[in-house]
Amino acid sequence: MRTEPIPLRQHLGLLGWSCEQLIARVNQHRNRRGSLPLHRKSAYPWMRGERPSVEVAGDVLAVLAQHTGRPVTASDLGWNRPRQRRRPRALDTPYEATATELLRDTQGDTPMHRRSFLLLSGAVATAPALDLLMHGAPALAAAQDGDLVSAQLTATVEQAVRQARELDDSEGSASILLWAGGLWQNLGKLITESRYRDAEGVRLHTAYIEMSETYGWMLFDAGHHPQAQRVYQTGLRLAREAADASGVHHATVNLLASTAYQESWLGQYQEAATLLDVATSSRPQALTPRLRAVVEMRRIALAGQMGDTTALHRADDRTRAHLAAARDSEEPWWTLWLSSSAIDAQTGRALLAAHHPDQAEPYLAGRTTEDDASYPRDRMLFASELADARVQTGDVNGAVEAARQALALAEQVGSRRVHDHLARVTTALRQQHDTHPGVRTLLTGQYS
C-alpha cells in the first residue's frame, strides 16, 4: 500500500506530458463546463510543490484520472497537505512591478473581483502615475516565440473593448464582471505571449489601457475598490512601457481621470489631485479638447467632495469651454458621451456632495429629463440624487417623483453603487416622512 504521494512531475512523466500539455487538456475539460482557460504556464508552480485552487485541482485530478485509467485523488499528489506560504504577488505591490510582472500576475485562475488585496493610499496609489512623467522607460517587448497577431485579430480586440464599454453603459457592472474580467485577462495574455508588429503593438497596448479603464470602472462601480485599483495601476504601468503614440496617450489620460475619480470617492483627495495633475502634465500636447473636458469633469467631482464650491464652478466653466472647442471627428470615440447635460449632472452631484442641495437640484433635474435612453445607470443615479437633493430641501412630492423614476430603472441596472445610493434615499424618505401618502405609496410599490 502506497503511503507517500507521487508528485505531479512523476504523473506527467508516466503520461509523457509536458506542463503545457497538461494545461491544454485541463482547459479542454474546463471549456466543456464553461470555465475560463488557465494560463499555459500555470502548472509550473505545481511542479515546485505549490497547489492550485480547489476548483482547478478538481479539474487536474479529473484529467489525470481520465488518462491514467484509475482514480487520482488530492492525497495522491500531496495536495491535501497544508498550503505552503505563497510567493509575493506583483499585484500586492503594483507600484514596484513591471508591466510584464503585473500582466502575468493578473492571469491567475481566480477572477479579479474575488481576489483579496489591501486598499492603496498615499504615494503608493500615485506612484505608477508619477512614473509617467519620467521618460526613457524600457519598452514592453512582444514575445519572440509566440504566434503572430494579425491586423484582423487586432481589429477584433478593439471592437470587443468597445463593446465592453457599451455594455457597461447600458447595463451597469455587476452582471458582466466575469466576462469583462476574462477579456481584460486574455488581452494581457495576448500581449505577453504573442508576437506582433509595431503597428499592432501600439493598437493592442491602447486597447489594453482602454480595457483597464472600463474593467476598473466596473469593479469600482460594484464596490471592489482594491481590485479596481490594481486594474487601474496595471494599465498605468503598461502605459509607462508602451510606445510613444497618440492613442496610448489619449487612453492613459482617460485612465488617470477615472483613477482620480475613484480616489475622490474614497476620500483620498491629495491622491486624486496628483493623478489629475499628471493627466494634464504628461505630454500635454496629446490632449484634445474633449480629453481636457473629461479631466475637468473629474476636478468638478473632487472639488465637490472637498466642499470647495469656488474650485467646483471654475472646473465647471473650464469643462464647458473645452467641450465647446471640440471637433468630434478628431476626438477619441470614448469621449463622445460627454455633453452639456452630462456636465450639468456632474456639477449637480458635486454640489450635493458639498452640502448645497438647493443649488444642486436644478442641475440634476435637467439631467434626468434629457439624458439618453441608452444610459439607464446614469439616469437611475441622477434620479436618485435628485430625490436626495429634494429630500434635503423639503420637497417631498418632488423627491417621491424622482425616486419613482429611479426605481423604474432599477431592474435594468446592476450597479451596486447606484442601488446603494437609492436605498439610502428611500430610507431617508421613510424615516423622515413615513406618514406622507406619496412616500407610503412609493415604498409599498403601489404606483403605476
Secondary structure, DSSP 8 states (H G I E B T S, - for coil): ---S---HHHHHHHHT--HHHHHHHHHHHHHHTT-----TTTTHHHHTT----HHHHHHHHHHHHHHHSS---HHHHTTTS--------GGGSTTTS-HHHHHHHT-SSS-GGGS------THHHHHHHHHTTS---------SSS-B--HHHHHHHHHHHHHHHHHHHHH-SGGGHHHHHHHHHHHHHHHHH-B--HHHHHHHHHHHHHHHHHHHHHHHHTT-HHHHHHHHHHHHHHHHHS-S-HHHHHHHHHHHHHHHHHHHHTT-HHHHHHHHHHHHHSSGGG--HHHHHHHHHHHHHHHHHHT-HHHHHHHHHHHHHHHHT--GGGS-GGGTT--HHHHHHHHHHHHHHTT-HHHHHHHHHHHHHHS-TT-HHHHHHHHHHHHHHHHHHT-HHHHHHHHHHHHHHGGG---HHHHHHHHHHHHHHHHH-TT-HHHHHHHTT---
